[in-house]
Amino acid sequence: MDVPLAPVKRFMRKFGLRVSESAVKEFAEFLEEILFDISSEAISIAKLSKRKTVTGEDVRLARKRLGL
């Protein structure tokens, strides 16, 4: 999975500073890790509930379990 860099850069620039390409890449990599962790946990929660659909509540519970 690859988080698109352009939206990450636009988001980071909202704080009023220039942003290096290496900073954008590092931040995107960090976001990918978080997305993977939350997604995996939310999928596990849905499967334990014997569902094929991940819900917003699964995502909230996953974030809570992961301390995010």
C-alpha positions as a Markdown table, in Angstrom:
| # | Residue | x | y | z |
|---|---|---|---|---|
| 1 | Met | 0.0 | 0.0 | 0.0 |
| 2 | Asp | 1.3 | 3.4 | -0.8 |
| 3 | Val | -0.2 | 6.6 | 0.7 |
| 4 | Pro | -0.2 | 9.3 | -2.1 |
| 5 | Leu | 2.5 | 11.9 | -1.2 |
| 6 | Ala | 0.7 | 15.0 | -2.7 |
| 7 | Pro | -2.2 | 15.0 | -0.2 |
| 8 | Val | 0.3 | 14.3 | 2.7 |
| 9 | Lys | 2.4 | 17.3 | 1.6 |
| 10 | Arg | -0.7 | 19.6 | 1.2 |
| 11 | Phe | -1.8 | 18.6 | 4.7 |
| 12 | Met | 1.7 | 19.2 | 6.2 |
| 13 | Arg | 2.0 | 22.6 | 4.5 |
| 14 | Lys | -1.2 | 23.8 | 6.2 |
| 15 | Phe | 0.9 | 24.6 | 9.2 |
| 16 | Gly | 2.7 | 27.4 | 7.4 |
| 17 | Leu | 6.1 | 25.9 | 6.8 |
| 18 | Arg | 7.9 | 24.4 | 3.9 |
| 19 | Val | 8.2 | 20.7 | 3.9 |
| 20 | Ser | 11.0 | 18.6 | 2.5 |
| 21 | Glu | 10.4 | 15.5 | 0.4 |
| 22 | Ser | 12.1 | 13.3 | 3.0 |
| 23 | Ala | 9.7 | 14.6 | 5.7 |
| 24 | Val | 6.7 | 13.9 | 3.4 |
| 25 | Lys | 7.9 | 10.4 | 2.8 |
| 26 | Glu | 8.6 | 9.7 | 6.5 |
| 27 | Phe | 5.1 | 11.0 | 7.4 |
| 28 | Ala | 3.5 | 8.9 | 4.7 |
| 29 | Glu | 5.3 | 5.8 | 5.9 |
| 30 | Phe | 4.1 | 6.5 | 9.4 |
| 31 | Leu | 0.6 | 6.9 | 8.2 |
| 32 | Glu | 0.8 | 3.6 | 6.4 |
| 33 | Glu | 1.9 | 1.8 | 9.5 |
| 34 | Ile | -1.0 | 3.3 | 11.5 |
| 35 | Leu | -3.5 | 2.5 | 8.8 |
| 36 | Phe | -2.3 | -1.0 | 8.6 |
| 37 | Asp | -2.5 | -1.5 | 12.4 |
| 38 | Ile | -6.0 | 0.0 | 12.8 |
| 39 | Ser | -7.3 | -1.9 | 9.7 |
| 40 | Ser | -5.9 | -5.2 | 10.9 |
| 41 | Glu | -7.4 | -4.8 | 14.3 |
| 42 | Ala | -10.8 | -3.6 | 13.0 |
| 43 | Ile | -10.9 | -6.6 | 10.6 |
| 44 | Ser | -10.2 | -8.9 | 13.5 |
| 45 | Ile | -13.0 | -7.4 | 15.5 |
| 46 | Ala | -15.5 | -7.8 | 12.6 |
| 47 | Lys | -14.4 | -11.4 | 12.1 |
| 48 | Leu | -14.8 | -12.1 | 15.8 |
| 49 | Ser | -18.3 | -10.7 | 15.5 |
| 50 | Lys | -18.9 | -13.1 | 12.5 |
| 51 | Arg | -19.4 | -10.2 | 10.1 |
| 52 | Lys | -18.0 | -9.5 | 6.6 |
| 53 | Thr | -18.3 | -5.8 | 6.9 |
| 54 | Val | -16.0 | -3.5 | 9.0 |
| 55 | Thr | -18.0 | -0.8 | 10.7 |
| 56 | Gly | -17.1 | 2.6 | 12.1 |
| 57 | Glu | -17.6 | 1.1 | 15.6 |
| 58 | Asp | -15.0 | -1.6 | 14.7 |
| 59 | Val | -12.5 | 1.2 | 13.8 |
| 60 | Arg | -13.2 | 3.1 | 17.0 |
| 61 | Leu | -12.8 | 0.0 | 19.1 |
| 62 | Ala | -9.6 | -0.9 | 17.2 |
| 63 | Arg | -8.2 | 2.6 | 17.9 |
| 64 | Lys | -9.1 | 2.3 | 21.5 |
| 65 | Arg | -7.5 | -1.2 | 21.8 |
| 66 | Leu | -4.3 | 0.2 | 20.1 |
| 67 | Gly | -4.3 | 3.3 | 22.3 |
| 68 | Leu | -4.7 | 5.7 | 19.4 |
